[in-house]
Amino acid sequence: MDTVAGFEKLREEGSIRAWGVSNFDLHDLEELPKGAVPACNQILYNLTRRGPEANLFPWCERMGAAVMAYSPVEKGALLDHPDLRRVATERGATSAQVALAWSVRRGGVVAVPKAARLAHVEENAAALDLELTDEELEVLDRAFPAPGVVPLETLS
Ligand SMILES: NC(=O)c1ccc[n+]([C@@H]2O[C@H](COP(=O)([O-])OP(=O)(O)OC[C@H]3O[C@@H](n4cnc5c(N)ncnc54)[C@H](OP(=O)(O)O)[C@@H]3O)[C@@H](O)[C@H]2O)c1
């Protein structure tokens, strides 16, 4: 927690505007010094990794910390899921765009997909304009059910 105290000092002095954390589970966040709130917590979050919804999201919402979803397309591994493909095809979008639009469907969540190919970068950027309907969200909810409270998963 010396690091957080240092970040807070730098913030108070105006040397930095904000600081963030990564892979902090609820117990890590609760151990932060009183009043020290990260600007964001970068965590593994996508359709197949919905654990954070149960306890981390509420903490972040309550404290005003953003969630930054890393590996939002599970390194590409979830893009061939048939239900995801079906929602995407019916919408005239790609699986990646639907997965990304899903990951940022609620306020306070941003996603950081990695894309080396320009076509992927452009495709992913266009996902910002995609707002999923309640029906589409229900299909995805059934295909990728949230697990309830589980320890935060990580990926290297
Ligand atoms: N804080 C942490 O512990 C942590 C851990 C892991 C990752 N991260 C960060 O999270 C970010 C991304 O995570 P990630 O690389 O693990 O996973 P990811 O963004 O879920 O997946 C990246 C893979 O998906 C492909 N892809 C991207 N857009 C696509 C599209 N529209 N269609 C098809 N394939 C697409 C990419 O291909 P191409 O590259 O060929 O375009 C790449 O192979 C990175 O900034 C990384 O540093 C943080």
Backbone and ligand atoms as CSV (ligand in chain L), in Angstrom:
chain,resi,resn,atom,element,x,y,z
A,1,MET,N,N,0.804,-1.214,0.000
A,1,MET,CA,C,0.000,0.000,0.000
A,1,MET,C,C,0.844,1.273,0.000
A,2,ASP,N,N,2.183,1.120,0.137
A,2,ASP,CA,C,3.064,2.284,0.004
A,2,ASP,C,C,2.922,2.895,-1.386
A,3,THR,N,N,2.716,2.020,-2.374
A,3,THR,CA,C,2.601,2.491,-3.754
A,3,THR,C,C,1.382,3.386,-3.904
A,4,VAL,N,N,0.274,2.946,-3.339
A,4,VAL,CA,C,-0.957,3.731,-3.438
A,4,VAL,C,C,-0.786,5.059,-2.710
A,5,ALA,N,N,-0.148,5.032,-1.545
A,5,ALA,CA,C,0.096,6.285,-0.820
A,5,ALA,C,C,0.941,7.220,-1.679
A,6,GLY,N,N,1.916,6.670,-2.390
A,6,GLY,CA,C,2.755,7.467,-3.287
A,6,GLY,C,C,1.951,8.053,-4.432
A,7,PHE,N,N,1.076,7.217,-5.016
A,7,PHE,CA,C,0.214,7.707,-6.106
A,7,PHE,C,C,-0.677,8.851,-5.601
A,8,GLU,N,N,-1.233,8.672,-4.435
A,8,GLU,CA,C,-2.132,9.696,-3.884
A,8,GLU,C,C,-1.376,11.005,-3.652
A,9,LYS,N,N,-0.139,10.883,-3.185
A,9,LYS,CA,C,0.669,12.090,-2.948
A,9,LYS,C,C,0.929,12.807,-4.286
A,10,LEU,N,N,1.300,12.024,-5.298
A,10,LEU,CA,C,1.555,12.617,-6.619
A,10,LEU,C,C,0.294,13.285,-7.167
A,11,ARG,N,N,-0.846,12.636,-6.928
A,11,ARG,CA,C,-2.119,13.197,-7.414
A,11,ARG,C,C,-2.424,14.512,-6.695
A,12,GLU,N,N,-2.242,14.505,-5.376
A,12,GLU,CA,C,-2.528,15.724,-4.603
A,12,GLU,C,C,-1.601,16.868,-5.007
A,13,GLU,N,N,-0.353,16.520,-5.364
A,13,GLU,CA,C,0.611,17.550,-5.788
A,13,GLU,C,C,0.351,18.031,-7.211
A,14,GLY,N,N,-0.512,17.306,-7.940
A,14,GLY,CA,C,-0.807,17.690,-9.323
A,14,GLY,C,C,0.156,17.087,-10.334
A,15,SER,N,N,1.040,16.191,-9.888
A,15,SER,CA,C,1.993,15.581,-10.834
A,15,SER,C,C,1.317,14.535,-11.714
A,16,ILE,N,N,0.308,13.906,-11.202
A,16,ILE,CA,C,-0.498,12.980,-12.009
A,16,ILE,C,C,-1.968,13.335,-11.792
A,17,ARG,N,N,-2.782,13.023,-12.799
A,17,ARG,CA,C,-4.208,13.321,-12.658
A,17,ARG,C,C,-4.934,12.188,-11.948
A,18,ALA,N,N,-4.469,10.954,-12.219
A,18,ALA,CA,C,-5.165,9.800,-11.663
A,18,ALA,C,C,-4.243,8.581,-11.702
A,19,TRP,N,N,-4.619,7.546,-10.991
A,19,TRP,CA,C,-3.862,6.294,-11.034
A,19,TRP,C,C,-4.860,5.145,-11.104
A,20,GLY,N,N,-4.374,4.006,-11.594
A,20,GLY,CA,C,-5.268,2.862,-11.705
A,20,GLY,C,C,-4.584,1.589,-11.262
A,21,VAL,N,N,-5.369,0.520,-11.207
A,21,VAL,CA,C,-4.856,-0.781,-10.792
A,21,VAL,C,C,-5.281,-1.829,-11.826
A,22,SER,N,N,-4.702,-3.002,-11.713
A,22,SER,CA,C,-5.069,-4.086,-12.624
A,22,SER,C,C,-5.143,-5.395,-11.858
A,23,ASN,N,N,-6.106,-6.220,-12.251
A,23,ASN,CA,C,-6.304,-7.542,-11.643
A,23,ASN,C,C,-6.559,-7.456,-10.140
A,24,PHE,N,N,-7.216,-6.392,-9.719
A,24,PHE,CA,C,-7.602,-6.273,-8.308
A,24,PHE,C,C,-8.967,-6.939,-8.118
A,25,ASP,N,N,-8.989,-7.967,-7.280
A,25,ASP,CA,C,-10.267,-8.584,-6.910
A,25,ASP,C,C,-10.898,-7.739,-5.791
A,26,LEU,N,N,-12.109,-8.108,-5.400
A,26,LEU,CA,C,-12.815,-7.275,-4.424
A,26,LEU,C,C,-12.010,-7.077,-3.143
A,27,HIS,N,N,-11.402,-8.162,-2.645
A,27,HIS,CA,C,-10.671,-8.030,-1.378
A,27,HIS,C,C,-9.470,-7.090,-1.527
A,28,ASP,N,N,-8.867,-7.049,-2.726
A,28,ASP,CA,C,-7.755,-6.113,-2.949
A,28,ASP,C,C,-8.260,-4.668,-2.914
A,29,LEU,N,N,-9.395,-4.438,-3.549
A,29,LEU,CA,C,-9.958,-3.086,-3.568
A,29,LEU,C,C,-10.347,-2.638,-2.164
A,30,GLU,N,N,-10.897,-3.586,-1.413
A,30,GLU,CA,C,-11.342,-3.229,-0.057
A,30,GLU,C,C,-10.169,-2.937,0.876
A,31,GLU,N,N,-8.980,-3.417,0.494
A,31,GLU,CA,C,-7.795,-3.159,1.326
A,31,GLU,C,C,-7.143,-1.816,1.028
A,32,LEU,N,N,-7.617,-1.124,-0.020
A,32,LEU,CA,C,-7.029,0.178,-0.341
A,32,LEU,C,C,-7.239,1.136,0.826
A,33,PRO,N,N,-6.290,2.054,1.040
A,33,PRO,CA,C,-6.464,3.029,2.120
A,33,PRO,C,C,-7.764,3.811,1.936
A,34,LYS,N,N,-8.368,4.181,3.028
A,34,LYS,CA,C,-9.633,4.917,2.978
A,34,LYS,C,C,-9.486,6.178,2.109
A,35,GLY,N,N,-10.422,6.357,1.218
A,35,GLY,CA,C,-10.406,7.553,0.366
A,35,GLY,C,C,-9.562,7.417,-0.887
A,36,ALA,N,N,-8.778,6.344,-0.990
A,36,ALA,CA,C,-7.929,6.149,-2.174
A,36,ALA,C,C,-8.697,5.310,-3.190
A,37,VAL,N,N,-9.181,5.972,-4.224
A,37,VAL,CA,C,-10.002,5.273,-5.226
A,37,VAL,C,C,-9.281,5.296,-6.576
A,38,PRO,N,N,-9.014,4.129,-7.165
A,38,PRO,CA,C,-8.346,4.124,-8.477
A,38,PRO,C,C,-9.279,4.662,-9.553
A,39,ALA,N,N,-8.685,5.282,-10.583
A,39,ALA,CA,C,-9.500,5.744,-11.715
A,39,ALA,C,C,-10.101,4.556,-12.435
A,40,CYS,N,N,-9.360,3.449,-12.463
A,40,CYS,CA,C,-9.891,2.262,-13.126
A,40,CYS,C,C,-9.217,1.001,-12.594
A,41,ASN,N,N,-9.893,-0.109,-12.812
A,41,ASN,CA,C,-9.347,-1.429,-12.502
A,41,ASN,C,C,-9.376,-2.213,-13.817
A,42,GLN,N,N,-8.194,-2.528,-14.343
A,42,GLN,CA,C,-8.141,-3.281,-15.611
A,42,GLN,C,C,-8.209,-4.771,-15.285
A,43,ILE,N,N,-9.266,-5.418,-15.772
A,43,ILE,CA,C,-9.515,-6.824,-15.409
A,43,ILE,C,C,-9.943,-7.632,-16.636
A,44,LEU,N,N,-9.810,-8.937,-16.503
A,44,LEU,CA,C,-10.283,-9.842,-17.549
A,44,LEU,C,C,-11.810,-9.868,-17.513
A,45,TYR,N,N,-12.418,-9.414,-18.624
A,45,TYR,CA,C,-13.877,-9.385,-18.687
A,45,TYR,C,C,-14.319,-9.546,-20.130
A,46,ASN,N,N,-15.096,-10.556,-20.369
A,46,ASN,CA,C,-15.720,-10.755,-21.682
A,46,ASN,C,C,-16.883,-11.723,-21.502
A,47,LEU,N,N,-17.530,-12.107,-22.602
A,47,LEU,CA,C,-18.730,-12.955,-22.506
A,47,LEU,C,C,-18.469,-14.248,-21.736
A,48,THR,N,N,-17.254,-14.758,-21.801
A,48,THR,CA,C,-16.947,-16.030,-21.124
A,48,THR,C,C,-16.322,-15.822,-19.745
A,49,ARG,N,N,-16.203,-14.563,-19.325
A,49,ARG,CA,C,-15.549,-14.255,-18.033
A,49,ARG,C,C,-16.386,-13.212,-17.307
A,50,ARG,N,N,-17.551,-13.629,-16.874
A,50,ARG,CA,C,-18.511,-12.664,-16.340
A,50,ARG,C,C,-18.509,-12.564,-14.815
A,51,GLY,N,N,-17.577,-13.243,-14.179
A,51,GLY,CA,C,-17.523,-13.213,-12.714
A,51,GLY,C,C,-17.543,-11.815,-12.106
A,52,PRO,N,N,-16.800,-10.854,-12.680
A,52,PRO,CA,C,-16.743,-9.522,-12.064
A,52,PRO,C,C,-18.099,-8.838,-11.902
A,53,GLU,N,N,-19.094,-9.277,-12.677
A,53,GLU,CA,C,-20.406,-8.611,-12.588
A,53,GLU,C,C,-21.011,-8.715,-11.191
A,54,ALA,N,N,-20.712,-9.811,-10.505
A,54,ALA,CA,C,-21.393,-10.073,-9.224
A,54,ALA,C,C,-20.921,-9.155,-8.102
A,55,ASN,N,N,-19.617,-8.900,-8.026
A,55,ASN,CA,C,-19.154,-8.126,-6.872
A,55,ASN,C,C,-18.206,-6.975,-7.237
A,56,LEU,N,N,-17.403,-7.160,-8.271
A,56,LEU,CA,C,-16.466,-6.085,-8.623
A,56,LEU,C,C,-17.170,-4.888,-9.263
A,57,PHE,N,N,-18.103,-5.184,-10.171
A,57,PHE,CA,C,-18.805,-4.080,-10.829
A,57,PHE,C,C,-19.541,-3.194,-9.819
A,58,PRO,N,N,-20.281,-3.787,-8.892
A,58,PRO,CA,C,-20.965,-2.927,-7.920
A,58,PRO,C,C,-19.999,-2.051,-7.117
A,59,TRP,N,N,-18.853,-2.616,-6.721
A,59,TRP,CA,C,-17.874,-1.806,-5.961
A,59,TRP,C,C,-17.403,-0.642,-6.824
A,60,CYS,N,N,-17.036,-0.936,-8.070
A,60,CYS,CA,C,-16.509,0.113,-8.953
A,60,CYS,C,C,-17.564,1.190,-9.216
A,61,GLU,N,N,-18.800,0.748,-9.434
A,61,GLU,CA,C,-19.880,1.722,-9.663
A,61,GLU,C,C,-20.063,2.615,-8.441
A,62,ARG,N,N,-20.067,1.986,-7.279
A,62,ARG,CA,C,-20.295,2.725,-6.029
A,62,ARG,C,C,-19.186,3.747,-5.785
A,63,MET,N,N,-17.942,3.347,-6.104
A,63,MET,CA,C,-16.798,4.196,-5.778
A,63,MET,C,C,-16.411,5.137,-6.921
A,64,GLY,N,N,-17.051,4.962,-8.079
A,64,GLY,CA,C,-16.717,5.840,-9.211
A,64,GLY,C,C,-15.441,5.435,-9.924
A,65,ALA,N,N,-15.083,4.167,-9.855
A,65,ALA,CA,C,-13.908,3.662,-10.582
A,65,ALA,C,C,-14.390,2.995,-11.874
A,66,ALA,N,N,-13.699,3.277,-12.975
A,66,ALA,CA,C,-14.072,2.624,-14.232
A,66,ALA,C,C,-13.535,1.197,-14.259
A,67,VAL,N,N,-14.227,0.340,-14.988
A,67,VAL,CA,C,-13.718,-1.008,-15.270
A,67,VAL,C,C,-13.140,-0.972,-16.681
A,68,MET,N,N,-11.919,-1.487,-16.830
A,68,MET,CA,C,-11.296,-1.587,-18.156
A,68,MET,C,C,-11.166,-3.072,-18.486
A,69,ALA,N,N,-11.934,-3.517,-19.475
A,69,ALA,CA,C,-11.989,-4.947,-19.800
A,69,ALA,C,C,-10.831,-5.326,-20.719
A,70,TYR,N,N,-9.928,-6.157,-20.207
A,70,TYR,CA,C,-8.880,-6.636,-21.118
A,70,TYR,C,C,-9.250,-8.004,-21.679
A,71,SER,N,N,-8.595,-8.369,-22.776
A,71,SER,CA,C,-8.928,-9.591,-23.532
A,71,SER,C,C,-10.441,-9.672,-23.785
A,72,PRO,N,N,-11.034,-8.606,-24.309
A,72,PRO,CA,C,-12.497,-8.577,-24.447
A,72,PRO,C,C,-13.044,-9.542,-25.497
A,73,VAL,N,N,-12.147,-10.063,-26.380
A,73,VAL,CA,C,-12.617,-11.115,-27.300
A,73,VAL,C,C,-11.908,-12.438,-26.976
A,74,GLU,N,N,-11.435,-12.554,-25.712
A,74,GLU,CA,C,-10.782,-13.792,-25.239
A,74,GLU,C,C,-9.696,-14.224,-26.226
A,75,LYS,N,N,-8.898,-13.255,-26.657
A,75,LYS,CA,C,-7.800,-13.486,-27.614
A,75,LYS,C,C,-8.301,-14.102,-28.924
A,76,GLY,N,N,-9.546,-13.861,-29.252
A,76,GLY,CA,C,-10.136,-14.392,-30.488
A,76,GLY,C,C,-10.858,-15.708,-30.283
A,77,ALA,N,N,-10.683,-16.327,-29.113
A,77,ALA,CA,C,-11.185,-17.691,-28.911
A,77,ALA,C,C,-12.707,-17.783,-28.842
A,78,LEU,N,N,-13.377,-16.669,-28.534
A,78,LEU,CA,C,-14.836,-16.791,-28.398
A,78,LEU,C,C,-15.578,-16.425,-29.688
A,79,LEU,N,N,-14.839,-16.006,-30.703
A,79,LEU,CA,C,-15.498,-15.429,-31.872
A,79,LEU,C,C,-16.235,-16.445,-32.742
A,80,ASP,N,N,-15.944,-17.726,-32.573
A,80,ASP,CA,C,-16.639,-18.742,-33.371
A,80,ASP,C,C,-17.836,-19.348,-32.635
A,81,HIS,N,N,-18.148,-18.837,-31.456
A,81,HIS,CA,C,-19.287,-19.382,-30.716
A,81,HIS,C,C,-20.561,-19.216,-31.560
A,82,PRO,N,N,-21.336,-20.303,-31.770
A,82,PRO,CA,C,-22.463,-20.229,-32.711
A,82,PRO,C,C,-23.519,-19.194,-32.340
A,83,ASP,N,N,-23.836,-19.029,-31.069
A,83,ASP,CA,C,-24.860,-18.046,-30.691
A,83,ASP,C,C,-24.373,-16.616,-30.933
A,84,LEU,N,N,-23.103,-16.406,-30.647
A,84,LEU,CA,C,-22.523,-15.077,-30.904
A,84,LEU,C,C,-22.519,-14.797,-32.403
A,85,ARG,N,N,-22.145,-15.805,-33.169
A,85,ARG,CA,C,-22.120,-15.634,-34.633
A,85,ARG,C,C,-23.519,-15.341,-35.174
A,86,ARG,N,N,-24.507,-16.026,-34.593
A,86,ARG,CA,C,-25.880,-15.838,-35.075
A,86,ARG,C,C,-26.366,-14.410,-34.791
A,87,VAL,N,N,-26.132,-13.941,-33.557
A,87,VAL,CA,C,-26.534,-12.563,-33.228
A,87,VAL,C,C,-25.844,-11.585,-34.184
A,88,ALA,N,N,-24.565,-11.822,-34.425
A,88,ALA,CA,C,-23.798,-10.916,-35.285
A,88,ALA,C,C,-24.337,-10.941,-36.719
A,89,THR,N,N,-24.565,-12.143,-37.235
A,89,THR,CA,C,-25.026,-12.253,-38.629
A,89,THR,C,C,-26.374,-11.568,-38.799
A,90,GLU,N,N,-27.283,-11.817,-37.835
A,90,GLU,CA,C,-28.618,-11.218,-37.947
A,90,GLU,C,C,-28.564,-9.701,-37.854
A,91,ARG,N,N,-27.540,-9.190,-37.190
A,91,ARG,CA,C,-27.415,-7.742,-37.006
A,91,ARG,C,C,-26.602,-7.089,-38.123
A,92,GLY,N,N,-25.988,-7.914,-38.972
A,92,GLY,CA,C,-25.112,-7.366,-40.007
A,92,GLY,C,C,-23.808,-6.857,-39.438
A,93,ALA,N,N,-23.376,-7.469,-38.338
A,93,ALA,CA,C,-22.114,-7.078,-37.696
A,93,ALA,C,C,-21.207,-8.305,-37.626
A,94,THR,N,N,-20.030,-8.134,-37.045
A,94,THR,CA,C,-19.141,-9.284,-36.868
A,94,THR,C,C,-19.216,-9.750,-35.405
A,95,SER,N,N,-18.749,-10.976,-35.186
A,95,SER,CA,C,-18.734,-11.500,-33.812
A,95,SER,C,C,-17.929,-10.598,-32.887
A,96,ALA,N,N,-16.802,-10.098,-33.387
A,96,ALA,CA,C,-15.959,-9.237,-32.544
A,96,ALA,C,C,-16.710,-7.966,-32.164
A,97,GLN,N,N,-17.422,-7.401,-33.131
A,97,GLN,CA,C,-18.160,-6.165,-32.827
A,97,GLN,C,C,-19.250,-6.402,-31.791
A,98,VAL,N,N,-19.944,-7.534,-31.905
A,98,VAL,CA,C,-20.992,-7.822,-30.916
A,98,VAL,C,C,-20.354,-8.070,-29.540
A,99,ALA,N,N,-19.261,-8.823,-29.507
A,99,ALA,CA,C,-18.593,-9.097,-28.229
A,99,ALA,C,C,-18.113,-7.798,-27.581
A,100,LEU,N,N,-17.599,-6.887,-28.389
A,100,LEU,CA,C,-17.114,-5.611,-27.843
A,100,LEU,C,C,-18.273,-4.723,-27.394
A,101,ALA,N,N,-19.315,-4.655,-28.221
A,101,ALA,CA,C,-20.482,-3.848,-27.835
A,101,ALA,C,C,-21.089,-4.394,-26.540
A,102,TRP,N,N,-21.093,-5.719,-26.406
A,102,TRP,CA,C,-21.614,-6.327,-25.173
A,102,TRP,C,C,-20.752,-5.916,-23.982
A,103,SER,N,N,-19.438,-5.934,-24.166
A,103,SER,CA,C,-18.548,-5.692,-23.018
A,103,SER,C,C,-18.678,-4.269,-22.480
A,104,VAL,N,N,-19.068,-3.324,-23.329
A,104,VAL,CA,C,-19.188,-1.927,-22.869
A,104,VAL,C,C,-20.654,-1.486,-22.806
A,105,ARG,N,N,-21.556,-2.451,-22.670
A,105,ARG,CA,C,-22.987,-2.140,-22.742
A,105,ARG,C,C,-23.465,-1.351,-21.536
A,106,ARG,N,N,-22.712,-1.402,-20.458
A,106,ARG,CA,C,-23.138,-0.651,-19.275
A,106,ARG,C,C,-22.173,0.510,-19.044
A,107,GLY,N,N,-22.651,1.541,-18.424
A,107,GLY,CA,C,-21.814,2.716,-18.159
A,107,GLY,C,C,-20.638,2.340,-17.267
A,108,GLY,N,N,-19.570,3.065,-17.417
A,108,GLY,CA,C,-18.427,2.851,-16.534
A,108,GLY,C,C,-17.521,1.711,-16.943
A,109,VAL,N,N,-17.755,1.130,-18.118
A,109,VAL,CA,C,-16.902,0.030,-18.594
A,109,VAL,C,C,-16.328,0.397,-19.956
A,110,VAL,N,N,-15.011,0.280,-20.092
A,110,VAL,CA,C,-14.363,0.437,-21.392
A,110,VAL,C,C,-13.638,-0.872,-21.706
A,111,ALA,N,N,-13.313,-1.076,-22.984
A,111,ALA,CA,C,-12.646,-2.318,-23.375
A,111,ALA,C,C,-11.360,-1.991,-24.124
A,112,VAL,N,N,-10.347,-2.835,-23.937
A,112,VAL,CA,C,-9.081,-2.638,-24.659
A,112,VAL,C,C,-8.755,-3.889,-25.474
A,113,PRO,N,N,-9.399,-4.022,-26.658
A,113,PRO,CA,C,-9.007,-5.122,-27.531
A,113,PRO,C,C,-7.624,-4.841,-28.101
A,114,LYS,N,N,-6.846,-5.902,-28.286
A,114,LYS,CA,C,-5.566,-5.760,-28.994
A,114,LYS,C,C,-5.798,-6.198,-30.435
A,115,ALA,N,N,-5.372,-5.382,-31.381
A,115,ALA,CA,C,-5.496,-5.759,-32.783
A,115,ALA,C,C,-4.264,-5.261,-33.531
A,116,ALA,N,N,-3.543,-6.166,-34.136
A,116,ALA,CA,C,-2.366,-5.794,-34.923
A,116,ALA,C,C,-2.771,-5.473,-36.353
A,117,ARG,N,N,-3.874,-6.085,-36.804
A,117,ARG,CA,C,-4.297,-5.864,-38.194
A,117,ARG,C,C,-5.187,-4.631,-38.296
A,118,LEU,N,N,-4.884,-3.773,-39.268
A,118,LEU,CA,C,-5.647,-2.538,-39.440
A,118,LEU,C,C,-7.138,-2.838,-39.603
A,119,ALA,N,N,-7.461,-3.890,-40.355
A,119,ALA,CA,C,-8.880,-4.224,-40.576
A,119,ALA,C,C,-9.570,-4.515,-39.245
A,120,HIS,N,N,-8.861,-5.164,-38.330
A,120,HIS,CA,C,-9.446,-5.441,-37.018
A,120,HIS,C,C,-9.614,-4.152,-36.211
A,121,VAL,N,N,-8.620,-3.271,-36.295
A,121,VAL,CA,C,-8.706,-1.992,-35.565
A,121,VAL,C,C,-9.947,-1.229,-36.027
A,122,GLU,N,N,-10.132,-1.155,-37.338
A,122,GLU,CA,C,-11.268,-0.399,-37.883
A,122,GLU,C,C,-12.591,-1.078,-37.522
A,123,GLU,N,N,-12.589,-2.380,-37.621
A,123,GLU,CA,C,-13.804,-3.146,-37.270
A,123,GLU,C,C,-14.165,-2.922,-35.792
A,124,ASN,N,N,-13.153,-2.962,-34.955
A,124,ASN,CA,C,-13.408,-2.807,-33.519
A,124,ASN,C,C,-13.871,-1.394,-33.180
A,125,ALA,N,N,-13.269,-0.411,-33.837
A,125,ALA,CA,C,-13.674,0.976,-33.576
A,125,ALA,C,C,-15.146,1.182,-33.941
A,126,ALA,N,N,-15.581,0.530,-35.009
A,126,ALA,CA,C,-16.976,0.680,-35.453
A,126,ALA,C,C,-17.954,0.069,-34.446
A,127,ALA,N,N,-17.473,-0.806,-33.587
A,127,ALA,CA,C,-18.342,-1.433,-32.582
A,127,ALA,C,C,-18.879,-0.395,-31.595
A,128,LEU,N,N,-18.205,0.752,-31.511
A,128,LEU,CA,C,-18.680,1.808,-30.604
A,128,LEU,C,C,-20.068,2.295,-31.002
A,129,ASP,N,N,-20.415,2.133,-32.288
A,129,ASP,CA,C,-21.727,2.599,-32.769
A,129,ASP,C,C,-22.799,1.525,-32.643
A,130,LEU,N,N,-22.423,0.367,-32.155
A,130,LEU,CA,C,-23.375,-0.754,-32.098
A,130,LEU,C,C,-24.017,-0.839,-30.704
A,131,GLU,N,N,-25.310,-0.596,-30.659
A,131,GLU,CA,C,-26.025,-0.744,-29.377
A,131,GLU,C,C,-26.912,-1.978,-29.467
A,132,LEU,N,N,-26.664,-2.945,-28.611
A,132,LEU,CA,C,-27.401,-4.210,-28.679
A,132,LEU,C,C,-28.806,-4.033,-28.132
A,133,THR,N,N,-29.746,-4.759,-28.747
A,133,THR,CA,C,-31.140,-4.671,-28.290
A,133,THR,C,C,-31.331,-5.581,-27.075
A,134,ASP,N,N,-32.452,-5.390,-26.379
A,134,ASP,CA,C,-32.759,-6.256,-25.229
A,134,ASP,C,C,-32.824,-7.713,-25.660
A,135,GLU,N,N,-33.403,-7.967,-26.841
A,135,GLU,CA,C,-33.519,-9.345,-27.338
A,135,GLU,C,C,-32.139,-9.946,-27.580
A,136,GLU,N,N,-31.266,-9.174,-28.181
A,136,GLU,CA,C,-29.900,-9.668,-28.434
A,136,GLU,C,C,-29.176,-9.928,-27.114
A,137,LEU,N,N,-29.361,-9.033,-26.168
A,137,LEU,CA,C,-28.713,-9.216,-24.859
A,137,LEU,C,C,-29.236,-10.471,-24.168
A,138,GLU,N,N,-30.525,-10.739,-24.332
A,138,GLU,CA,C,-31.094,-11.952,-23.716
A,138,GLU,C,C,-30.511,-13.219,-24.332
A,139,VAL,N,N,-30.368,-13.230,-25.639
A,139,VAL,CA,C,-29.761,-14.393,-26.316
A,139,VAL,C,C,-28.347,-14.622,-25.774
A,140,LEU,N,N,-27.586,-13.547,-25.663
A,140,LEU,CA,C,-26.202,-13.665,-25.193
A,140,LEU,C,C,-26.151,-14.075,-23.722
A,141,ASP,N,N,-27.118,-13.575,-22.951
A,141,ASP,CA,C,-27.191,-13.923,-21.529
A,141,ASP,C,C,-27.419,-15.429,-21.352
A,142,ARG,N,N,-28.280,-15.978,-22.190
A,142,ARG,CA,C,-28.548,-17.430,-22.105
A,142,ARG,C,C,-27.346,-18.247,-22.594
A,143,ALA,N,N,-26.695,-17.759,-23.634
A,143,ALA,CA,C,-25.558,-18.498,-24.206
A,143,ALA,C,C,-24.314,-18.418,-23.328
A,144,PHE,N,N,-24.186,-17.299,-22.597
A,144,PHE,CA,C,-22.999,-17.069,-21.762
A,144,PHE,C,C,-23.462,-16.655,-20.366
A,145,PRO,N,N,-24.007,-17.589,-19.589
A,145,PRO,CA,C,-24.555,-17.196,-18.285
A,145,PRO,C,C,-23.467,-16.725,-17.307
A,146,ALA,N,N,-23.842,-15.739,-16.489
A,146,ALA,CA,C,-22.905,-15.237,-15.484
A,146,ALA,C,C,-22.773,-16.280,-14.372
A,147,PRO,N,N,-21.574,-16.483,-13.850
A,147,PRO,CA,C,-21.350,-17.566,-12.881
A,147,PRO,C,C,-21.675,-17.219,-11.432
A,148,GLY,N,N,-22.028,-15.966,-11.138
A,148,GLY,CA,C,-22.156,-15.565,-9.743
A,148,GLY,C,C,-20.791,-15.187,-9.190
A,149,VAL,N,N,-20.670,-15.222,-7.864
A,149,VAL,CA,C,-19.410,-14.773,-7.250
A,149,VAL,C,C,-18.344,-15.864,-7.413
A,150,VAL,N,N,-17.284,-15.524,-8.112
A,150,VAL,CA,C,-16.128,-16.424,-8.273
A,150,VAL,C,C,-14.866,-15.572,-8.150
A,151,PRO,N,N,-13.738,-16.192,-7.798
A,151,PRO,CA,C,-12.497,-15.403,-7.741
A,151,PRO,C,C,-12.187,-14.791,-9.110
A,152,LEU,N,N,-11.591,-13.603,-9.084
A,152,LEU,CA,C,-11.248,-12.926,-10.336
A,152,LEU,C,C,-10.269,-13.779,-11.136
A,153,GLU,N,N,-10.613,-14.016,-12.407
A,153,GLU,CA,C,-9.711,-14.772,-13.276
A,153,GLU,C,C,-8.710,-13.806,-13.911
A,154,THR,N,N,-7.553,-14.352,-14.276
A,154,THR,CA,C,-6.537,-13.519,-14.929
A,154,THR,C,C,-5.984,-14.250,-16.154
A,155,LEU,N,N,-5.402,-13.489,-17.055
A,155,LEU,CA,C,-4.709,-14.040,-18.224
A,155,LEU,C,C,-3.384,-13.318,-18.325
A,156,SER,N,N,-2.336,-14.040,-18.691
A,156,SER,CA,C,-1.057,-13.342,-18.873
A,156,SER,C,C,-0.979,-12.821,-20.305
L,1,LIG,N1,N,-3.653,-6.326,-17.189
L,1,LIG,C1,C,-3.408,-7.579,-17.547
L,1,LIG,O1,O,-3.082,-8.448,-16.729
L,1,LIG,C2,C,-3.586,-7.972,-18.981
L,1,LIG,C3,C,-3.549,-9.322,-19.342
L,1,LIG,C4,C,-3.734,-9.667,-20.680
L,1,LIG,C5,C,-3.936,-8.665,-21.637
L,1,LIG,N2,N,-3.949,-7.366,-21.250
L,1,LIG,C6,C,-4.153,-6.290,-22.250
L,1,LIG,O2,O,-5.399,-6.434,-22.888
L,1,LIG,C7,C,-5.315,-6.006,-24.245
L,1,LIG,C8,C,-5.893,-7.038,-25.182
L,1,LIG,O3,O,-5.856,-8.310,-24.685
L,1,LIG,P1,P,-5.445,-9.644,-25.473
L,1,LIG,O4,O,-4.509,-9.385,-26.588
L,1,LIG,O5,O,-5.055,-10.593,-24.401
L,1,LIG,O6,O,-6.847,-10.179,-26.024
L,1,LIG,P2,P,-7.973,-9.709,-27.035
L,1,LIG,O7,O,-7.934,-8.261,-27.293
L,1,LIG,O8,O,-9.205,-10.331,-26.519
L,1,LIG,O9,O,-7.571,-10.530,-28.358
L,1,LIG,C9,C,-6.547,-10.149,-29.239
L,1,LIG,C10,C,-6.606,-11.124,-30.413
L,1,LIG,O10,O,-7.886,-10.983,-31.049
L,1,LIG,C11,C,-7.683,-10.673,-32.417
L,1,LIG,N3,N,-8.703,-9.713,-32.820
L,1,LIG,C12,C,-8.845,-8.428,-32.418
L,1,LIG,N4,N,-9.869,-7.856,-33.043
L,1,LIG,C13,C,-10.401,-8.791,-33.869
L,1,LIG,C14,C,-11.462,-8.793,-34.788
L,1,LIG,N5,N,-12.213,-7.704,-34.995
L,1,LIG,N6,N,-11.733,-9.942,-35.470
L,1,LIG,C15,C,-11.014,-11.062,-35.262
L,1,LIG,N7,N,-9.973,-11.122,-34.405
L,1,LIG,C16,C,-9.670,-9.995,-33.713
L,1,LIG,C17,C,-6.307,-10.067,-32.541
L,1,LIG,O11,O,-5.826,-10.299,-33.846
L,1,LIG,P3,P,-4.772,-9.342,-34.593
L,1,LIG,O12,O,-3.781,-8.905,-33.555
L,1,LIG,O13,O,-4.207,-10.217,-35.638
L,1,LIG,O14,O,-5.497,-8.146,-35.174
L,1,LIG,C18,C,-5.556,-10.857,-31.470
L,1,LIG,O15,O,-5.148,-12.118,-31.966
L,1,LIG,C19,C,-3.858,-5.706,-24.503
L,1,LIG,O16,O,-3.724,-4.307,-24.460
L,1,LIG,C20,C,-3.117,-6.345,-23.343
L,1,LIG,O17,O,-1.958,-5.657,-22.977
L,1,LIG,C21,C,-3.812,-7.003,-19.945
